[in-house]
Amino acid sequence: MGNTLMRLKKSAVAILATASLLALAACGGSSDSNSDKPVPTQGEGGGAGAGKNPDLKAPRAVPDDAAPGGTATVLTAVVPFTLDPTRAYYTDSTAIMNLVTRALTQYVYDPDTNDMVLAPDMATDLGRPNEDNTEWTFTLRDGLKYEDGTDVKAEDVAYAISRSFAIEELPDGPTYQLQFFQDGDTYKGPYKDKSPYKGVTVSGNDITIKMSQPFPEMDYYASFPVFTGIPAAKDTKEEYGNHPLATGPYMFEDYKPGSSLTLVKNPNWDPNTDPGRIQSVDKWVFKFGEDTAKIENTIVSDTGEGQTTLSYDNITPPTYKKITAEGGDRLVTGTSPCTYMWYLDMRKITDINVRKAIGYAYPYEDVWKATGEIVGLTRVPGTSILPPGTAGRVDYDVLGIKGQNTDPEKAKELLAAANADGYEIKFLYATDDPLSVAGKDQIVKGLEAGGFTATPIASTSEKIREARSDPDSPINVRSSGWCSDWPSGGSWFPAQWDGALADLEGMPNPSMFVEADADAKQKEILAMDANDVPAAWGEFDKFIEETYYPAVVTGYSGTAIIRGSKIGGMYNDSVRGMPTFADMYITQ
């Protein structure tokens, strides 16, 4: 959601260290900024979407206090990487696209548990696997239509799936299909391979997806925008993300990439086919790349349009203090299953002593505070790659610094042992994001105190994700993160730590991690009995960090977002760390 990390999802899901990013697991700890506030843990409304409700019925009720119509404004300092459903993988993109494009399954907010549950969407159920999970069949509902009034056909979903293999033309989307679907390692998508993709068959409203290996978690993966409908005749390739054909309650009216998006009601969306969304507001107006102070002032003032405005950026500590002092009724907090990391490029930083020295030198709390985090709530120390709440997670601490205690002398000691005094670290930052600049300054100080040479490389909020994902970027660390695509280690390690797939175009491998023993262990885990898999992933997490230390865990995060007083239905989407857009409305 690997990112807004879902993924950073996307690769999941996260952007540089800014307060306006993704929400991760708020577990344990506190700081002087909120020392008297209890910190939620994963499990308290933080199940990361593990629950399922295959029998959820449409339509979803519109709350009694909803006013008809109105405009909801969303302000954010972040710029979505893409709004093409095939490429949407960061948590912000997938959350926005959930209003526009429906998938086979979906996550729906459950007010009884304060968590997200997996439910049917365009499909009638959560899919039907064969005995060994090597085939999954989904049946499309009747009555599904696009914004132009034409019917959604099973063939359109099959085409959308085939489109997801066009990694060269449509990069940076989710890649589990390359790993698990039939011919995933050879099929190159409909633009290059003119013959239909053989891994999906259609019979009436039935869509059957064939696997190259067992994939018991396909029902979770089917919630991604990849699994929407795209008519082949309407595919404009690289331009499709400028106006994807809507199947959800809203459709594009105006989109200025990097700046704004306006959505209006889709007249051909039928609530009787959708158990997870309402269509209450007339219009959504998203404004991207906004100034953080302006965002917070607009919403906190709660006057005029500020009453119907919200943000999915985590608020800064001063605003947190102010709004909690006023009662905090417009503050939404919660968890999201994500981890921020400094991925260390194993091709370039080949000595584990140097990699560990980076972990000792990294100025954790100084960076968190400089980038506007509420330490203990929106950023929490972490040492395991898997975030709290993940099944089978193992708690360990390779460096012995509890994920927050910088030790520059230990860093210097390791650099000396590696004969690498003054080793140069190159990392990206966004010049147009003051929080990113402030974080960069603290990182430079910390690295230099630890005996490194620090070389920050300038980018922008709009370009930094692309620059970071480019394996040929002139950097040797990548500041990013990952969120669970579904609640198990199976959505973490095969997706970004499988060296056997490192040469497969489109597979994210931000640490450029290629180790034969780790690949062998992953293969063994995927072949295990399903009941043994979660604990095995937890041990694998510990194994790669203890043996190779390919990433510095720079913390887990929680959600702390605000809304105007007339925004209703805004809860925490614990799968994405985003607002529950599908439930939102303007109050009377």
Secondary structure, DSSP 8 states (H G I E B T S, - for coil): -----SSBTTTBS--SS-TTS------S---TTSTTS----TTSS--TT-EE-TT--S-----TTB-SS-EEEEE-S---S---TTT--SHHHHHHHTTT---SEEEEEETTTTEEEEEESSBSSS-EE-TTSSEEEEEB-TT-B-TTS-B--HHHHHHHHHHTT-TTTSTTS--HHHHHBTTTTT---TTT--S--TTEEEETTEEEEEBSS--TTHHHHTTSGGGS---GGG--GGGGGGS----SSEEEEEEETTTEEEEEE-TT--GGG-SS----SSEEEEE-S--HHHHHHHHHHT-GGGGGEE--S---HHHHHHHHHTT-TTEEEEEEEEEEEEEE-TTT---HHHHHHHHHH--HHHHHHHTT--BTTTBB---SSS-TT-TT-----SSSSTTT---HHHHHHHHHHTT-TT-EEEEEEETT-HHHHHHHHHHHHHHHHTT-EEEEEEE-TTTHHHHHH-TTSS-SEEEEEEE-SSSSGGGTHHHHS-GGGTTSTT---TT----HHHHHHHHHHHTS-GGGHHHHHHHHHHHHHHHT--EEEEEEEEEEEEB-TTEES--EETTTTEE-GGG-EEB-
